[in-house]
Amino acid sequence: MVLRCDQTGKLFFSHREAEVHGEETGFQAFSQVSLEEKVWVCEETGKLCFNEQQMDLHKRRVPEAKTFNEKTIADVKAEQEAKASAGDGKMETEDDIIRREAGLKGGKKGAAAEPAGPPVITKESVDQLLDMGFSQLRAEKALVSTRAPTLALTLALTLALPWP
Protein backbone atom coordinates (compact mmCIF):
# COMPACT_ATOMS: atom_id res chain seq x y z
CA MET A 1 0.00 0.00 0.00
CA VAL A 2 1.31 3.45 -0.93
CA LEU A 3 -0.05 6.57 0.76
CA ARG A 4 0.36 10.19 -0.26
CA CYS A 5 -0.04 13.16 2.09
CA ASP A 6 -2.72 15.40 0.61
CA GLN A 7 -1.02 18.56 1.94
CA THR A 8 2.65 17.89 1.10
CA GLY A 9 2.42 15.29 -1.68
CA LYS A 10 5.03 13.14 0.06
CA LEU A 11 4.80 9.38 -0.58
CA PHE A 12 4.82 6.77 2.19
CA PHE A 13 5.36 3.08 1.53
CA SER A 14 4.17 1.94 4.94
CA HIS A 15 1.35 2.88 7.26
CA ARG A 16 3.89 3.58 10.04
CA GLU A 17 5.78 6.15 7.91
CA ALA A 18 2.50 7.98 7.26
CA GLU A 19 1.64 7.95 10.98
CA VAL A 20 5.02 9.44 11.89
CA HIS A 21 4.58 12.15 9.22
CA GLY A 22 1.12 12.91 10.59
CA GLU A 23 2.46 13.21 14.15
CA GLU A 24 5.34 15.46 13.07
CA THR A 25 3.32 17.79 10.82
CA GLY A 26 -0.22 17.55 12.16
CA PHE A 27 -1.47 16.62 8.69
CA GLN A 28 -3.93 13.73 8.81
CA ALA A 29 -5.32 13.61 5.26
CA PHE A 30 -3.76 10.81 3.20
CA SER A 31 -4.79 9.24 -0.10
CA GLN A 32 -4.00 5.77 -1.32
CA VAL A 33 -2.22 5.76 -4.69
CA SER A 34 -1.76 3.00 -7.22
CA LEU A 35 1.66 1.59 -8.06
CA GLU A 36 0.83 2.19 -11.74
CA GLU A 37 0.14 5.92 -11.26
CA LYS A 38 2.50 8.12 -13.28
CA VAL A 39 4.71 10.75 -11.67
CA TRP A 40 7.35 13.10 -13.01
CA VAL A 41 10.61 13.32 -11.10
CA CYS A 42 12.72 16.46 -11.37
CA GLU A 43 16.22 15.32 -12.26
CA GLU A 44 17.87 18.33 -10.64
CA THR A 45 16.03 18.30 -7.28
CA GLY A 46 14.34 14.89 -6.97
CA LYS A 47 10.92 16.52 -6.48
CA LEU A 48 7.93 14.33 -7.39
CA CYS A 49 5.20 16.00 -9.42
CA PHE A 50 1.86 14.31 -10.01
CA ASN A 51 0.64 16.48 -12.91
CA GLU A 52 1.80 19.15 -15.34
CA GLN A 53 0.46 21.93 -13.15
CA GLN A 54 2.77 20.84 -10.32
CA MET A 55 5.70 20.62 -12.77
CA ASP A 56 5.08 24.18 -13.99
CA LEU A 57 4.84 25.46 -10.42
CA HIS A 58 8.08 23.69 -9.48
CA LYS A 59 9.85 25.15 -12.54
CA ARG A 60 8.77 28.65 -11.51
CA ARG A 61 9.86 28.18 -7.89
CA VAL A 62 13.17 26.46 -8.67
CA PRO A 63 14.92 28.00 -11.69
CA GLU A 64 17.40 25.11 -12.05
CA ALA A 65 14.53 22.60 -12.44
CA LYS A 66 14.63 21.85 -16.16
CA THR A 67 14.44 18.07 -16.72
CA PHE A 68 11.62 15.77 -15.63
CA ASN A 69 11.61 11.98 -16.03
CA GLU A 70 8.28 10.14 -16.28
CA LYS A 71 8.08 7.17 -13.89
CA THR A 72 5.51 5.14 -12.01
CA ILE A 73 5.06 4.95 -8.26
CA ALA A 74 6.40 1.36 -8.49
CA ASP A 75 9.63 2.72 -10.05
CA VAL A 76 10.02 5.28 -7.26
CA LYS A 77 9.39 2.61 -4.63
CA ALA A 78 11.97 0.28 -6.23
CA GLU A 79 14.55 3.09 -6.28
CA GLN A 80 13.98 3.87 -2.60
CA GLU A 81 14.25 0.20 -1.65
CA ALA A 82 17.48 -0.10 -3.65
CA LYS A 83 18.87 2.98 -1.91
CA ALA A 84 17.93 1.58 1.49
CA SER A 85 19.52 -1.81 0.79
CA ALA A 86 22.67 -0.17 -0.61
CA GLY A 87 23.17 1.73 2.64
CA ASP A 88 24.89 0.19 5.63
CA GLY A 89 21.60 -0.03 7.55
CA LYS A 90 22.66 2.63 10.09
CA MET A 91 20.14 5.25 11.06
CA GLU A 92 21.21 8.87 11.11
CA THR A 93 21.86 10.11 14.65
CA GLU A 94 21.30 13.62 15.97
CA ASP A 95 25.05 14.24 15.71
CA ASP A 96 25.00 13.16 12.05
CA ILE A 97 22.06 15.47 11.31
CA ILE A 98 23.82 18.43 12.93
CA ARG A 99 27.01 17.75 10.99
CA ARG A 100 25.06 17.34 7.71
CA GLU A 101 23.19 20.61 8.32
CA ALA A 102 26.52 22.25 9.10
CA GLY A 103 27.77 21.24 5.66
CA LEU A 104 30.08 18.47 6.88
CA LYS A 105 30.21 14.94 5.51
CA GLY A 106 30.80 11.94 7.70
CA GLY A 107 29.54 12.64 11.16
CA LYS A 108 31.96 10.41 13.05
CA LYS A 109 33.76 12.06 15.95
CA GLY A 110 37.45 12.25 15.29
CA ALA A 111 36.99 11.47 11.59
CA ALA A 112 38.18 13.98 9.07
CA ALA A 113 35.21 16.01 7.94
CA GLU A 114 34.99 16.98 4.30
CA PRO A 115 33.05 20.01 3.12
CA ALA A 116 29.77 18.97 1.47
CA GLY A 117 29.09 22.33 -0.12
CA PRO A 118 29.20 25.90 1.07
CA PRO A 119 30.11 25.68 4.77
CA VAL A 120 27.60 27.05 7.21
CA ILE A 121 30.13 27.05 10.06
CA THR A 122 33.87 27.46 10.09
CA LYS A 123 36.50 25.48 11.94
CA GLU A 124 37.70 28.70 13.56
CA SER A 125 34.24 29.40 15.01
CA VAL A 126 33.97 25.88 16.40
CA ASP A 127 37.50 26.08 17.83
CA GLN A 128 36.73 29.39 19.54
CA LEU A 129 33.65 27.88 21.21
CA LEU A 130 35.65 24.78 22.18
CA ASP A 131 38.26 27.06 23.79
CA MET A 132 35.45 28.64 25.81
CA GLY A 133 34.57 25.24 27.26
CA PHE A 134 31.70 24.12 25.04
CA SER A 135 31.61 20.54 23.76
CA GLN A 136 32.14 19.85 20.04
CA LEU A 137 28.48 18.88 19.61
CA ARG A 138 27.12 21.88 21.48
CA ALA A 139 29.40 24.27 19.57
CA GLU A 140 28.28 22.89 16.21
CA LYS A 141 24.65 22.81 17.29
CA ALA A 142 24.83 26.44 18.43
CA LEU A 143 26.41 27.63 15.18
CA VAL A 144 23.93 25.72 13.01
CA SER A 145 20.78 26.52 14.97
CA THR A 146 21.47 30.25 15.50
CA ARG A 147 22.83 30.91 11.97
CA ALA A 148 24.21 34.11 13.44
CA PRO A 149 26.61 36.13 11.28
CA THR A 150 29.09 36.68 14.14
CA LEU A 151 30.51 34.49 16.87
CA ALA A 152 29.52 37.05 19.52
CA LEU A 153 25.86 36.82 18.48
CA THR A 154 26.08 33.02 18.35
CA LEU A 155 27.51 32.98 21.87
CA ALA A 156 24.84 35.36 23.17
CA LEU A 157 22.07 33.27 21.61
CA THR A 158 23.68 30.03 22.83
CA LEU A 159 23.77 31.20 26.41
CA ALA A 160 20.17 32.43 26.19
CA LEU A 161 18.75 29.23 24.68
CA PRO A 162 17.58 26.37 26.88
CA TRP A 163 19.41 23.12 26.06
CA PRO A 164 18.05 19.67 26.83
NORSULLIN-V647016 format. One record per helix or strand of 3 or more residues. SS is the DSSP state (@ for helix, = for strand). FROM is the first residue (numbers start at 1). TO is the last residue. If there is no record, write none. Layout:
SS	FROM	TO
SS	FROM	TO
This chain:
=	2	5
@	15	25
=	30	33
=	38	42
@	52	61
=	68	72
@	73	86
@	94	101
@	123	131
@	136	146
@	151	160
